[in-house]
Amino acid sequence: MVRITTWNGYAGVVIYTRQSVCAPIRAEEGITGTLCPPGSTTSFSDGPQDQQIGGYPSHAQLEASLVDATNLDSEGRCVILEFPAFVLFGVYSPANRDETRDDFRLGFLDVLDARIRNLIAMGKRVILTGDLNISREELDTANAEAAMRKNGYTAEEYMSTPARRMFNQLLDGGKVVGDRDQGRERPILWDICRGFHPTRKGMFTCWEQKVNARPGNYGSRIDYVLSSLDMKAWFSDSNIQEGLM
């Protein structure tokens, strides 16, 4: 068994793989390619071609981000493994806690979007999994109506908040208000669980512990397993057992 981990303060991601079943051929920390492998002073993106996972954000894509590339990967929020058949992202996306973190959160999501799109453009399959800290749409959170009333949002404005809009443009069937953004003209990922349960309510993965919201299932779906569109036939079922305590 191999453990690939990154940990820095509060954030951290770990992926365990069983070598006898599915062994990775390459592993990287971070989404930008600017970090270095252990024991090396050469970044992942500057390393030997045969050791690169690839799809690294271009200079223009990094410049479009609101945060420096090195800072984006400073909190241990992403591990990427390449297997012979696909590239696996394990992600812990920044939360929407206060305005001081907005630039970092949107910058992280922006560069993550670019890296995944670049890999798929190369012909690689991608699976994105983890805590993305975004509820996809109204169906994915119990407090959508309350949040809209509190912030004075219409349904369209709710769907157009920057992180949610960016996320939905990744997804096949994602709700996008108006024209799609440049560089995000087509969806590239499938929301596996929602694909099998398109209208199911209460399919949540996160609950506010301070008010003991889990017994009543008053929560949100912010954790996902997403796959490239050409992998749909690989899956026969997907479920969230929100009733398990």
Phi, psi and omega in degrees: 000136179248136176247124175248120188221152170220135185210127180210097180074230186286318184278157177178148180225140175224141175233126175258136176231144176266110187304323184288344184252312186207093185265132177289150177258342176212152179216141179219153172254135176092164182260344189266338186084004184273344177283167182248147174297158177304133178078011181232155174250009178256128182294160178304318184287342179257002181284178179305141185305320184284355177253000182270140169285324175092184179073019184297139179304138178289169177303318180295320179294322178289323179295329181289341179289155181274356185226145177301142185302318181297321178294325180300327182258017185273352186248009176067043188261001182207135169236136180237126176242138172252128173251167180304330186256345183194168174250129183252124174258126169252118192230141167236098186282146178301144180274163178266076187265318176202168187296338182293343182253003184300313182298318180295315181299310182291325177296318178298312181295323181296314181286326174300315177303314182297316182297317181293316179297321179296318180295317180293324176296334177282351182097009180268145174276148183227138167241126178248123182221151176137190179271103181270351177056035176222129168273127189300312181203187184303324182297340188261012176209142182284340187251024182301312182296318179296320180295321179293319178295317182298319184265357180070030182271147162276172178298322179293320179293324177299315180289343184260007173301142194308311183293318181293320178297315179299315181297315182294334177287342173285331196263138170297121183083006179293144180279118180233122180275126178077196181291147177287156182287153177299133183088352179234040186290339181223148175287150183228351183235151179251128175280097194299308184295317178293330177299324178274342182224070190294336183238008185289132178264162175071018182271075190251158180233354185218136181224147179287112185286333183296332181247015177052053186278349186290319180304326178269002181053048175258091187211206182215157172259108181234359179249135190221157162235114184240148181225161172303151183297330182280008177254003184307319183291349180287341189247137179251343179191160175203144185208154170240119182264073186293345181279347179288133181258000000 
